[in-house]
Amino acid sequence: MAKFLPIIILFFTLSSCCIITDCPDEDSPPSRLSDEIGNQAYVQILDNYLSGLPNNAQVAIGLVDDTHTEYIGVTRESDVLQTTDNADNVFEIGSITKVFTSICLSDMIASGEASLTETLQGQFDYDIPTGGDITFLQLANHTSGLPVVPTNEEEVPQFDPTDPYAVYTPENLQSYLQNHLVLSAASGTEYSYSNLGTGLLGYALAQKRNTTYEELVQRTVLSPLGMEQTTSVLENTDTTKLVEPRDQNGDIVPHWNFSEITTGAGSLKSSAEDMTRFIRKNFENDAVYDLPQETTFNRDDNFALGLGWTIFEEGEFSLLVHDGGTGGFSSILILDKNKRTGVILLANVADYTTVLTSLGNALFLEVNN
């Protein structure tokens, strides 16, 4: 049986296309963008990087600075790049969900309901022979030693590799934790990205409040910020706004669903409009939002982990970054709290995160120009 398909995660790499480097695509498709967008610097960037956007796919972009917010929608129809009004369209944002899960953790720490030091073992009434001492901190910053996904999919009768996070149950989790778990490293010693870890964190936090992850994230983040288009439950989305997921060829593929065990890792669907509200909230001095932005683990001089966030120090910028991908969507979020600038890019194309990262870098630089 096929292995779990991990949620795609591609952090900034300081290589050929980094935050301070413009690396455009040399081939440009037919485009109407220069006639439809006033800022020709944006036009050049979009034409350069979206040359491979499949027909019928779209990208929703939110650009934020201290004084205003701008939205740009781009689609490709009949091989021609053109603008589209899609700021309130709903896309799966994949692993950007992890930042929201960490904010829920921070909120529960502030209220005395949780702590960074409490353990995985403390969340369950059965023995966990390996990894029981993993902490909430390590689940949130990817130093738990847990794998990307659990490895007992053969025990999930309804497992579907095209919707790999939909049906993992508490019983499946118990079997995995008691019988199959092997850590890649001792907890807290190494960075190793884990969808399982953040999924467990979201599940544990919701269990503490005797609620669902959807209710937890709605009450903690989404409702207070007026993010009315954002939800973790596919059935709750406005179907008139929900964008069709597509593969790299532009063919329609299924949406992803998430069980309570996996939902905290990648289940949110959102719009560019909602995500710019989230960006602006992260500019504020708010203890609940500040804690996840603090460094908890250093990988090298430029690359560190907060809670949920990846942190990059690059030249004059101090960046909070996360990207995401599901079976038919890709996304990236970049912000600098000190400069009060940020960008969000949402696309209904699978495995498109590399393009969005480069495009996001270039647009972020232009916003800061």
Secondary structure, 3 states (H helix, E strand, C coil): CCCCCCCCCCCCCCCCCCCCCCCCCCCCCCECHHHHCCCHHHHHHHHHHCCCCCCCCEEEEEEECCCCEEEEEEEEECCEEEECCCCCCEEECHHHHHHHHHHHHHHHHHCCCCCCCCECHHHCCCCCCCCCCCEHHHHHCCCCCCCCCCCCHHHCCCCCCCCCCCCCCHHHHHHHHHHCCCCCCCCCCCCCCCHHHHHHHHHHHHHHCCCCHHHHHHHHHHHHHCCCCCECCHHHCCCCCECCCECCCCCECCCCCCCCCCHHHHCCEECHHHHHHHHHHHHCCCHHHHHHHCCCEECCCCEEECCCCEEEEECCEEEEEEEEECCCCEEEEEEECCCCEEEEEEECCCCCHHHHHHHHHHHHHHHCC
